[in-house]
């Protein structure tokens, strides 16, 4: 090892003489992979060594999401010392400087990360970063390829199997995802991404009670998680109660105590909380449970009129549009919608074409919130397929609410036959979900068919199965 070089957590060379700088970098790695709430620890690296390329560029990347202007001095410092950096530092610098560049091509960003991981396969933070990019591109196949690329050299490492499991989930490979998630959990019990992946599996398989018991057993390890991961794990538990037909008051309790209450923490990130809060309330609304939640949506919508929470990510913006429209904040909703259209107009032609679906979904949620079911259905189309909307940055589980909403719109617009087709398609994957049988019952009632009674009975049998002790 050259003089002035130290090894980071992965065993890769970093040019610095500062133990504190390396310590901050390694702590940052751990915070990223564990979804910790102290990712700002990376800002200590350039303080400890202003000449360290890796410390500067990682700190700059962290700041770019909050305040890009503060990142510029760190980027300049990294560039000015690049000639003396290790080959690993140069590879990370190239990947990050392109990732934060305006007008980037996402495919090229993934390609650059792929090259980095080929040369430095132990760098699981770069893998995580690349997988997040793939997630927002709606390309889980690329995410899986990257995980499989580095798996052989990391097969005994913390965190790798959670990342593998989530990619498998998004490709519908549920059994493989369960195996990977369990392996990740065995290696590191408090890995939140492995826990989260297993909850996804149980939830998809309609093993709602198992999911709740598993996640409740894990919950003691969540206090140090970021606002997003903490409230998202509770969002999953609330959803399992909702899907398993537990009393709506149980869902409300989780909303109040485990999602909304996160905002009381001094280091909370409100936007991350709002994403899970409004996502849960939309699901409750589609299932007719608003009456139990009283003014909670109105209180949330007041927070969401603040434009500081707009344009952070498409999924959140789409949910905000529904909340604003439903609570009659029409002017604010229209401002948000116009802002989304403006942002699309500034994208590359390739990105514009991809995001047109996201814009259609946004417009549909706005119309749905206003109560214009006919126009909302027209925007979604009669053959809506949620898998085409991953580009908004949502998982299959998060997209499911739009499927349920679409079926409800078909029913409300007298399209019972189409609703039956769409519901039966979902039941092929999740026949243990009571709400789907309720939708089928409603469709057959509209048609005046005798089968409605059978589907209603099936729904009641399932509803009595999962949480009878709570009823």
FILUMKOL-923681 format. One record per atom (N, C-alpha, C): x negated, z negated, y negated; residue in one letter. Coordinates in steps of 0.001 Angstrom, whole numbers, plus 500000, padded with zeros to 6 digits. Each point is the difference from the previous one (the first is absolute). Last residue first. Layout:
XZYA
...
% end
This chain:
561098483527508695X
501365500349499621X
500875498751499962X
495351500222501470X
500135499929498539X
501428500238499547X
498488500265504607X
499842498615499561X
500190499840498495X
499997504305502276X
501270499260500156X
499906498568499486X
497164504502499682X
499861498694499337X
501288499176500126X
499407504264502510X
498668499712499446X
499851498588499416X
504142502145502122X
498846499847500899X
498802499334499352X
504475501513498257X
500044498644500579X
498728499671500785X
500698504301498044X
499968499029498904X
499967498571500522X
500581503624503037X
498627499905499504X
499869498942498912X
504307500870501681X
499156499461501084X
498561499817499529X
503045502154497096X
500254498552500085X
499142499345501089X
499845504725499551X
499390499338498836X
500170498490500085X
502187502596503202X
498546500041500228X
499274499280498862X
504605500600499537X
499717498979501014X
498503499932500292X
501514503387497166X
500143498706499342X
499685498861500952X
500160504336501692X
498797499825499192X
500040498673499239X
503768501206502534X
498861499771500903X
498726499742499209X
503923501230497654X
500129498637500544X
498811499660500905X
500406504412498242X
499612499035498960X
500032498575500540X
501541503976502371X
498647499498500293X
499548498939498994X
504124502598499638X
500092498753500765X
498628499369500262X
501151503136495615X
499669500122501423X
500017498636500687X
500623501763495188X
501152499553500769X
499800500088501498X
496959500884496115X
500532501134500754X
501225499644500833X
497755496668497536X
500381501011499016X
500645501200500691X
498149496682502696X
501240499535499391X
500515501012498989X
495808500718501924X
501073500330500938X
501361499499499522X
496141498950497441X
500175501450500034X
501159500397500906X
498695495462499813X
500671500415498762X
500280501498500001X
497492498188503565X
501388499539500056X
500776500500498783X
495420500704500035X
500656500902500939X
501486499656500125X
497300497178497466X
500152501274499302X
500729501014500882X
498890495898501904X
501055499809499004X
500255501299499222X
496422499852502999X
501267500081500742X
501190499792499068X
495732499460498197X
500192501409500342X
501301500201500771X
498572495614498952X
500550500694498832X
500240501480500283X
497880497022503284X
501465499890499860X
500577500831498864X
495564500847503108X
500288499644498602X
501513499964499760X
497424501338504086X
500321498577499905X
500329499539498595X
498557504485501350X
501359499758500467X
500398498526499945X
496320503408498079X
500233498573499806X
501431499638500418X
498100504497500426X
498769499221499791X
500270498498500022X
503521503086500438X
499063500430501040X
498710499189499922X
503333499561496657X
500238499175501194X
499109500407501170X
500027502513495920X
499339498709499830X
500127499135501240X
502286504079499934X
498565500287499958X
499201498708499863X
504664499808499679X
499571500161501386X
498520500312500093X
501937499806495724X
499950498668500612X
499519500083501440X
500716504023497615X
498862499274499432X
499838498625500643X
503752502630501242X
498760500643500436X
498775499217499522X
504208498594498453X
499839499710501433X
498695500597500521X
501252501014495616X
499581498597500093X
499766499613501455X
501839504223499068X
498570499969499654X
499450498582500124X
504590500490500593X
499296500671501101X
498488499995499762X
502894498269496587X
499880499128501171X
499226500640501146X
500857500598494796X
499209500822500926X
499752499209501285X
502198498652495671X
500866500608501000X
499295500883500998X
498145497160496392X
500384501334499556X
500827500752501045X
498210495616500759X
500752499872498743X
500489501345499473X
497196499857503861X
501305499386500285X
500868499939498752X
495588501510499511X
500763500969500788X
501408499466500286X
497005497088497953X
500461501031499065X
500811501073500718X
497919496671502590X
501114499417499234X
500567501010499008X
496145501213502344X
501151499980500914X
501231499433499288X
495967499906497616X
500463501378500178X
501225500052500906X
497804495877499438X
500696500364498768X
500597501408500138X
497233498455503427X
501277499282500024X
500853500371498784X
495689501723500093X
500775500602501088X
501382499356500057X
496896498203497076X
500512501257499455X
500789500776501056X
497796495991501174X
501139499685499128X
500601501277499419X
496000500138502659X
501244499870500766X
501222499745499121X
495266500185498610X
500818501197499826X
501355499899500700X
496673496592500420X
500486500017498620X
500909501199499732X
497914499652504201X
500940498890499855X
500586499959498591X
496598503124500971X
501245500365500676X
501059498919499811X
496457499943496180X
499899500041501451X
501333500453500594X
498016501379495012X
500865499052500718X
499823500185501496X
498521502650495807X
499227498796500289X
500844498932500650X
501156504614498767X
500294499026498938X
499207498713500227X
499915503750503068X
499131500178498833X
500354499067498838X
502471500507504188X
498896499036500065X
499112500063498758X
504094502594501473X
499883499280498727X
498900498941500012X
501763502862503670X
499480500915498978X
499732499303498671X
502028497837503757X
498582500230500301X
499358500933498974X
504757498889500106X
499124499092499248X
498524500276500232X
504297503285500034X
499081499456501008X
498937499183499279X
505204502665499144X
498921499137499514X
499177499444501160X
503868503399499367X
499077499850501133X
498762499197499599X
503526501107496908X
500731499543501174X
499092499723501189X
498495499406494731X
500302501045500956X
500677499431501229X
498403498009495614X
499327499699501266X
500172501128501005X
502192500369495829X
498552499947499749X
499221499719501283X
504731499924500109X
499555501367499719X
498483500046499819X
502098495813500416X
499931500710501288X
499497501420499805X
500766497495496138X
498885499399500749X
499812500713501339X
503706501108497342X
498772500592499470X
498776499460500734X
504169498164501177X
500021501441500268X
498705500663499554X
500861495369499077X
499607500271501383X
499927501487500311X
499840496766495716X
500310501421500178X
499540500437501388X
499335495613497831X
501260500138500727X
500433501435500199X
495877497979498000X
501098500201499043X
501356500103500694X
496012499655502575X
500161498769499225X
501156500088499022X
498811503862502367X
500596499018500910X
500257498681499263X
497624503359497746X
501423500353500115X
500737498996500900X
495366499465499651X
500598499779498681X
501505500282500052X
497466501022503756X
500182498542499878X
500600499625498655X
498917504541500765X
501100499588500880X
500277498507499888X
496289501846497747X
501249500400499341X
501212499569500827X
495754499272501880X
500161499169498800X
501322500311499302X
498737502695503609X
500419498679500468X
500244499068498821X
498246504199499045X
501384500138500467X
500552498666500487X
495458500208498813X
500843500071498817X
501473500132500385X
496778500097503420X
500053498665499410X
500903499969498784X
499114504142501977X
500885499204500858X
500165498589499431X
496947502851497919X
501374500388499681X
501005499226500852X
495065499831500283X
500749498907499403X
501425500383499597X
496810503148501956X
500155498866500907X
500959498960499442X
498813503688497315X
500837500444501120X
500267498857500969X
496998499258496450X
501369500134499508X
500954500364501131X
495352499904500796X
500587498660499997X
501451500040499516X
497578504041499932X
500102499539501384X
500688498641500067X
498910501801495786X
501133500716500602X
500248499521501430X
497807496472496743X
499618501328500468X
501210500646500674X
501302496417496359X
499267500058501271X
499535501424500292X
502843498511496275X
498561499941499728X
499147500048501269X
504827499928500032X
499608501216499271X
498498500039499713X
502017496148501973X
499901501106500951X
499509501263499306X
500889496274497336X
498787499803500792X
499814501110501038X
503958499930497434X
498850500324499148X
498695499883500781X
503982498616502049X
499975501463499881X
498789500456499182X
500796495401500312X
499558500523501299X
499899501525499960X
501770497808496244X
498562499739500127X
499435500532501305X
504644500141499256X
499322501011499181X
498488499835500080X
502575496729502119X
500142501284500698X
499308501117499227X
500225495730498009X
499115499978501166X
500032501353500719X
502988499390496469X
498623500047499476X
498995500047501155X
504507499346501063X
499762501388499598X
498603500176499419X
501416495650501113X
499867500801501218X
499682501449499662X
500999497060496469X
498676499705500572X
499755500862501241X
504229500276498071X
499006500564499086X
498594499796500532X
503702498077502350X
499900501448500127X
498903500606499127X
501573495437502110X
498916500201499041X
499688501508499970X
503254497642502940X
500433500694498781X
498961500038498891X
499748498489504728X
500293498928499053X
500305500544498600X
498884502970503523X
501066499178500564X
500408498871499045X
496325502864498912X
501271500720499937X
501151499121500476X
495628498258500303X
500400500167498591X
501356500686499894X
498103499534504313X
500349498687499445X
500477500112498556X
498397503931502220X
501272499531500557X
500432498692499337X
495817501650498782X
501065500873499500X
501363499569500522X
496117497878501662X
500354499538498657X
501147500833499434X
498117501332504080X
500823498800500170X
500451499442498651X
497043503603499938X
501268500447500580X
500952498822500186X
495566499130498551X
500789500667498955X
501376500420500513X
496884498188503094X
500542498981499102X
500864500640498919X
497749502923502872X
500976499223500755X
500667498951499104X
496385502628498265X
501288500684500091X
501053499167500716X
496019497727497142X
500090500777501235X
501421500510500164X
498465498397495862X
498900499435500782X
499942500667501373X
503234500572496159X
498957500996500263X
498771499427500708X
503015496348497601X
500351501372500356X
498737500823500278X
500305495380498378X
500130500088501460X
500394501402500466X
499561498769495407X
498688499718500567X
500022500119501524X
503891500355497080X
499321501225500412X
498598499772500543X
504623496975500024X
498669499963499387X
499168501170500522X
504284498913501717X
500100500815498785X
498669500053499264X
500756497302503924X
499572501378500258X
500238500940498824X
501381495379500040X
498542500043500077X
499510501438500092X
504582499322500173X
499522499663498650X
498483500038499945X
502116500510504186X
500052501228499191X
499527499742498568X
500469496328502979X
498846500829500340X
499955501243499119X
503708497215499606X
498814499306499487X
498730500811500268X
504047501577501793X
500031500119498544X
498771499341499374X
500637499540504622X
499604501365499659X
499980500203498490X
501509495825501650X
498566500202500243X
499536501413499640X
504457497418499798X
499386500718498879X
498526500340500231X
503028499075504269X
500466499697498644X
499245500820498952X
499887499788505079X
498810499928499147X
500322499798498528X
503225500631503601X
499258498778500331X
498843499784499020X
502720503946499825X
500779498832499563X
499263498685500260X
498376504415501480X
499738499636498600X
500642498678499597X
499793502777504336X
499769498564499877X
499779499502498591X
500682504585502456X
501161499310499433X
499832498510499815X
496881503641501514X
500738499321501063X
501144499133499470X
497093502378497091X
500498501032500915X
500851499376501098X
497784497063497025X
501094500728499346X
500618501035500939X
496112497650501356X
501173499113500011X
501220500728499426X
495917502216499748X
500432499935501402X
501267499126500124X
497914500186495817X
500639501286500304X
500529499998501427X
497506496283498640X
501345500002499405X
500717501330500198X
495482499482501468X
500911499182500802X
501421500057499443X
496612502170497589X
500176500665501286X
500967499249500894X
498655498110495917X
501018501038499793X
500231500790501279X
496667496625500194X
501292499421499589X
501079501071499881X
495472501202500902X
500655499436501178X
501370499413499662X
497468501801496446X
500150501048501012X
500758499469501213X
498699497006496543X
501211500762499707X
500249501094501034X
495986497436500158X
501165499203500409X
501276500821499824X
496027501835498481X
499933499939501459X
501173499209500566X
499402500231495319X
500429501302500523X
500022500008501522X
498339496068497628X
501449500215500009X
500447501327500614X
495878496741500987X
500049501362499464X
501466500443500057X
497488494800499776X
500905500977500621X
499864501355499313X
497804495517499210X
499248501216500294X
500862501061500685X
501740495692498730X
499289500466498799X
499246501302500243X
504617498526502541X
498558499793500116X
499278500612498807X
504729500428500765X
499627498737499352X
498499499736500076X
502274503716502158X
499765500241498572X
499596498736499254X
501400500043504619X
498600500396499834X
499657500201498523X
504471499209501606X
499232498807499615X
498512500303499818X
503132503299501643X
500119499762498556X
499123498833499541X
499872500836504671X
499682501224499252X
500027499704498503X
500976496600503214X
498760500610500495X
499638501316499317X
503987497126499099X
498903499064500255X
498671500663500318X
504200502516499034X
499778498973498975X
498689499249500187X
501349503250503245X
499818500654498700X
499622498966498940X
501221498405504190X
498642500559500013X
499705500700498680X
504336498332500559X
499048498886499967X
498560500514499975X
503546503078500624X
499916499535498609X
498976498881499856X
501025501489504304X
499237501040499301X
499788499581498539X
502766497319502540X
498626499848500487X
499077501013499320X
504674500175499239X
499392498881499266X
498555499772500427X
502853503115502202X
499370500559498805X
499342498901499162X
500540499571505389X
500802499820498780X
499253500490498764X
498591502457504361X
500018498581499642X
500882499848498757X
498863504192502586X
501316499466499630X
500016498476499892X
496278503252500773X
500494499240501140X
501294499274499732X
497770502469496603X
500307500948501074X
500563499301501235X
498624497303496370X
501064500894499554X
500421500943501127X
496294497163500680X
501239499217499952X
501188500902499652X
495848501987499813X
500341499711501398X
501261499152500082X
498215500889495754X
500605501202500576X
500404499789501453X
497616496595497751X
501359500105499462X
500732501192500605X
495476499538501048X
500794498952500660X
501447500066499527X
496975502900497903X
500216500391501395X
500862498963500732X
498625498976495657X
500985501085499958X
500335500446501421X
496486497014499423X
501299499324499951X
501143501016499905X
495650501696499882X
500211499380501308X
501333499267500045X
498725501775495900X
500362501069500933X
500211499447501412X
498453497213496461X
501444500258499902X
500434501102500962X
495388498912499960X
500762498776500236X
501502500299499999X
496993503426498838X
499998499745501436X
500824498766500337X
499562501241495368X
500647501034500797X
500100499581501460X
497665497212497005X
501451499945499783X
500721501036500846X
495387498369501964X
500432500601498738X
501523499907499882X
497654496319503112X
500228501442499945X
500395500456498600X
499137495437501869X
498929500640499228X
500187501508499865X
503038497167502529X
499953499471498627X
498944500678499135X
501359500619504908X
500287500974498956X
499778499517498572X
499854497972504733X
498737500636499600X
500174500912498783X
503618497658502236X
499100498972499451X
498670500592499515X
503436502618502308X
500208499794498560X
499062498973499375X
500724501612504769X
498843500488499245X
500006499540498544X
503594499048503000X
498809499326500535X
498740500405499242X
504046502156498980X
500069498607499541X
498807499196500493X
500474504425501534X
499564499949498603X
500085498584499433X
501501500736504470X
498580500333499879X
499529499832498559X
504597499476500869X
499225498889500573X
498502500247499850X
502903503464498677X
500120498845499106X
499167498828500511X
500264503856502721X
499276500290498758X
499997498794499070X
502573499822503930X
498571499923500315X
499161500223498744X
504629500604499649X
499697498583500178X
498514499808500277X
501621504435499704X
500018499310498709X
499625498520500115X
499607504600502477X
499685498678500549X
499923499032498811X
500673504957500005X
501179499123499870X
499785498669500729X
496766503682499237X
500596499854501338X
501246499116500009X
497555500588495985X
500392501341500427X
500726499938501343X
498093496025498427X
501156500373499197X
500526501369500421X
496031498390501927X
501141499221500474X
501281500398499271X
495983502029498546X
500321500391501374X
501258499292500487X
498241498767495793X
500571501343499969X
500468500434501385X
497544496069499700X
501367499794499513X
500733501334499921X
495468500129501057X
500792499508501127X
501446499733499587X
496955501260496656X
500220501116500922X
500863499564501184X
498618496703496913X
500986500897499399X
500327501159500944X
496516497076501165X
501279499289500068X
501131500923499542X
495704501632499446X
500372499999501423X
501330499290500200X
498251499875495741X
500392501381500287X
500342500173501479X
498345495828498201X
501394500262499622X
500463501411500345X
496441496531502275X
499936501334499402X
501425500433499639X
498510495816502270X
500537500005498635X
499809501340499292X
498487499179504570X
501405499576499936X
500584500094498594X
496070502692502598X
500105499178498787X
501465499667499747X
498682502079504096X
498670499882499397X
500029499064498796X
504064501048502155X
499156499192500896X
498619499773499401X
502988502883497771X
500441498610499872X
499171499080500883X
499315504652500304X
499545499519498696X
500345498538499799X
501640502083503819X
498542499854500108X
499424499474498694X
504565501004500139X
499710498799500787X
498497499774500136X
501494503943497870X
500320498822499191X
499668498710500729X
499546504090502330X
498969499859498973X
500232498745499165X
503274501100503191X
498731499655500669X
498896499753498981X
504130501571498391X
500111498614500465X
498709499546500679X
500358504493498678X
499864499127498827X
500065498541500413X
500840503280503225X
498569499971499670X
499749499068498813X
504467500725501166X
499321499262501075X
498511499879499724X
502631502628496974X
500299498575499926X
499267499188501067X
499771504628497339X
499385499618501275X
500078498474500144X
501352502866496142X
501017499749501010X
499456499623501362X
497707500731495683X
500135501223500792X
501013499828501129X
498820496437497103X
500519501033499118X
500139501348500690X
498052496302502337X
501406499725499659X
500619501140499217X
495371500080500850X
500773500346501194X
501500499792499760X
497029498613496661X
500012501468500079X
500837500461501185X
499266495407499544X
500940500483498996X
500084501524499997X
496896497790502919X
501399499794500390X
500966500589498983X
495281499941499144X
500354500978501025X
501495499923500317X
498286496781497148X
499998501286499317X
500357501132500967X
499472495713501760X
501183500006499135X
500126501331499279X
496167499220502551X
501163500329500825X
501315499937499227X
495695498894497978X
500089501418500356X
501294500323500748X
498515495414498459X
500792500877499138X
500195501439500497X
495861496890501837X
501246499581499364X
500627501193499270X
496703501176504117X
500030499481498630X
501392499519499585X
498114502322504069X
500091498540500113X
500148499330498628X
499586504807500577X
501039499589500941X
500121498496500208X
497350503462497136X
500633498786499461X
500965499349500978X
497589504170500683X
498934499098499549X
500560498670499482X
502997503470501608X
498990499713501029X
498936499000499576X
503532501594496843X
500351498980500995X
498882499705501005X
500402503332496229X
499087498860499897X
500239498946501070X
502615504095499812X
498622500416499725X
499028498825500056X
504721499412500240X
499394500359501290X
498559500440499846X
502499499086496105X
499847498763500772X
499308500281501331X
501072503704497329X
498927499212499375X
499762498702500766X
503582502747501320X
498726500657500295X
498825499202499444X
504411498609498933X
499633499690501384X
498653500619500359X
501814501018495797X
499652498580500050X
499539499612501396X
501787504283499326X
498646499902499450X
499495498565500067X
504417500717501272X
499113500649500966X
498557499955499542X
503622498475497231X
499479499009500955X
499090500606501060X
501900501403495102X
499315500653501110X
499391498971500957X
502191499815495346X
500974500207501064X
499404500667501214X
497944498448495773X
500120501440500224X
501074500303501038X
498793495573498975X
500678500552498823X
500071501521500034X
497769497799503516X
501352499455499951X
500777500610498841X
495375500914500447X
500814500773500951X
501460499563499970X
496966497477497475X
500146501329499409X
500870500886500889X
498772495864501659X
500984499812498926X
500274501339499316X
496609499913503187X
501319499914500629X
501108499786498966X
495490500009498586X
500404501342500409X
501379499991500638X
498076495872498857X
500266500765498776X
500506501405500348X
498517497270503512X
501267499491499438X
500400500812498774X
495809500922501901X
501081500449500882X
501346499574499428X
496258498400497857X
500185501422499680X
501065500615500901X
498836495638500914X
500685500029498698X
500210501441499547X
497533499014503960X
501450499940500194X
500778499953498690X
495053501528501900X
500601499647498711X
501533500035500098X
496732501321503411X
500329498573500018X
500746499559498740X
498234504569500906X
501276499658500665X
500349498519500042X
496992503741497445X
499966498538499917X
501280499420500618X
499190504714500030X
498623499533499797X
499884498482500049X
504243502077500426X
499160500586501049X
498582499462499917X
503026498857496606X
500214499228501227X
499251500573501196X
499855502269495813X
499413498665499833X
500095499217501308X
502212504099499807X
498541500193500097X
499280498665499873X
504617499958499321X
499713500291501406X
498509500186500225X
501596499523495615X
499996498715500720X
499679500198501482X
500517503823497392X
498795499288499562X
499887498654500711X
503908502492500724X
498846500670500616X
498695499294499641X
503992498623497942X
499963499564501404X
498791500596500697X
500758501428495648X
499651498573499973X
499906499439501411X
501562504385499420X
498552499928499828X
499531498550499969X
504593500780500191X
499384500479501238X
498484499908499921X
502555499010496123X
500033498929500997X
499352500419501322X
498797501569495001X
500712500580501127X
499946498980501133X
499764499010494446X
499325500124501291X
500891500723501010X
500502498739495070X
500251501301500602X
499323500208501336X
497762496244497225X
501319500581499715X
500145501365500673X
496896495994502052X
499938501095499034X
501388500582499767X
498578496462503150X
500538499564498711X
499975501103498951X
498346500745504442X
501321499402500181X
500629499614498669X
495504501578500246X
500973501082500136X
501421499442500087X
496494496994499817X
500035500691498705X
500959501183500073X
499207497477503947X
500803499284499011X
500087500741498677X
497347501770503597X
501400499872500437X
500870499381498918X
495317500311499290X
500616501329499996X
501484499925500349X
497467495999500313X
500161500420498606X
500715501351499930X
498754498400504207X
501164499267499482X
500274500405498554X
496160501810501946X
501184500524500689X
501276499318499500X
495801498453498455X
500298501320499433X
501262500591500620X
498336495946501739X
500574499804498667X
500384501327499357X
497723500182504107X
501348499450500170X
500679499816498649X
495487501293500134X
500860501125500386X
501445499527500189X
497103497162496575X
499872500375501413X
500941501160500307X
498030499403494941X
500931499386500943X
499715500438501430X
497967501379495643X
499280498967500766X
500885499354501082X
501630503387496941X
498778500552500571X
499235499020500875X
503898498794497370X
500312500683501264X
498747500537500694X
500968497519495687X
499075499475501011X
500154500699501354X
502708501062496118X
498647499924499452X
498976499505501015X
504748500208500991X
499391501331499892X
498540499919499578X
502551496002500085X
499769500503501360X
499291501347499960X
501350498152495905X
498889499228500576X
499669500491501408X
503744501857497843X
498751500458499359X
498794499271500587X
504228498572501399X
499727501342500541X
498689500533499425X
501584495990498272X
499515499800501365X
499675501333500666X
501974499967495672X
498609499502499947X
499395499808501394X
504646501385499798X
499030501008499542X
498564499480499898X
504201497503501109X
499193500506501115X
498868500907499518X
503419498083497195X
498999498996500338X
499084500466501127X
503678502691498655X
499009499960498910X
498889498999500292X
503876500512502940X
498920500985500161X
498929499931498917X
503533496488502107X
499544500343498650X
498807500948500086X
502695498903503957X
500596499120498979X
499645500447498576X
498401502202504001X
501428499865500251X
500695499180498920X
495240500657500012X
500720501235499656X
501503499882500207X
496628496610501191X
500573499929498660X
500848501217499654X
497661499776504191X
500982498913499936X
500702499982498638X
496413502954500571X
501176500458500763X
501103498947499967X
495872498867498102X
500682501010499187X
501259500490500690X
497185497093502356X
500682499276498919X
500774500971499113X
497326501839503351X
501129499289500617X
500799499235498948X
496064502136498593X
501043500984500295X
501200499361500704X
496184497272498857X
500623500591498817X
501151500927500350X
497355498066503474X
500768498968499298X
500748500567498813X
497038502861502309X
501176499692500804X
500885498963499312X
495853501164497941X
500948501119499998X
501280499646500757X
496575496677497323X
500405500337501367X
501093501080499974X
497842497662496177X
499402501263500423X
500463500461501380X
501183495788497721X
500548501123499231X
499471501358500443X
500655495113502378X
498983501046499950X
500584501217499298X
502438495971500027X
498809499467500665X
498853500999499983X
504175501244498270X
499508498896499168X
498698499449500582X
502389503346502367X
499205500531498880X
499521498923499035X
502636498435503701X
498824500759500458X
499201500583498839X
504292497638499637X
498801499154499941X
498737500780500370X
504419501819500292X
499504500030498620X
498774499116499823X
502557500223504078X
499011501073499871X
499431500083498588X
503598497049501284X
498665499448500253X
498929501073499843X
504846500641499837X
499232500007498748X
498611499404500168X
503431500014503388X
499171501216499989X
499167500109498732X
503186496494502141X
498801499774499169X
499082501231500000X
504130499077502610X
500394500076498594X
498810499792499057X
500347502251505284X
499879498768499220X
500361500204498545X
499888502757504406X
501063500024498985X
500005498710499192X
496681501373503345X
500943498925500329X
501187499958499036X
496474503200499489X
500455500143501382X
501026498941500393X
497996499880495627X
500715501267500192X
500607500069501396X
497233496323498964X
501271499929499276X
500830501271500186X
495618499807501776X
500905499128500751X
501369499921499334X
496571502397497803X
500361500667501251X
501054499178500751X
498089498000496248X
500971501036499644X
500458500756501244X
496542496940500458X
501271499287499797X
501117500980499649X
495635501687500333X
500518499645501322X
501334499254499903X
497753501043495990X
500409501246500674X
500628499683501353X
498085496440497620X
501235500442499346X
500535501270500665X
495837498374501463X
501055499068500389X
501349500423499408X
496133502315498707X
500392500345501374X
501139499112500478X
498183498941495827X
500619501330499930X
500502500415501383X
497499496052499595X
501353499812499467X
500752501322499936X
495418499900501217X
500846499500501096X
501453499843499534X
496185503359497901X
500886498863499743X
500832499635501223X
496940503773499054X
499205498821500360X
500860498738499927X
501139505509501040X
500163498839499128X
499067498906500474X
501993504875501930X
498854499665499163X
500379498894499013X
501803501094505095X
500469499966498620X
498814499589499138X
501207501735505507X
499094499609498918X
500657500123498628X
502508498802504839X
499520501141499234X
499224499528498771X
502553497407503417X
498610500276500391X
499429501202499271X
504395497830499441X
499968501045501030X
498603500247500546X
500855496867496416X
500686499551501211X
499903501009501141X
496185500686496522X
501357499480499802X
500603499627501340X
494637500097498320X
501012500559500892X
501361499383499699X
495545501051496650X
500631498983500837X
501057500686500863X
495269501355496777X
501229500339500719X
500507498776500749X
495845500328497518X
501110500025499055X
501304500398500636X
495815501692502506X
499959498848499097X
501145500127498981X
500680502399504728X
499214500100498776X
500050498700499203X
500419500344505427X
500848500000498804X
499115500000498753X
% end
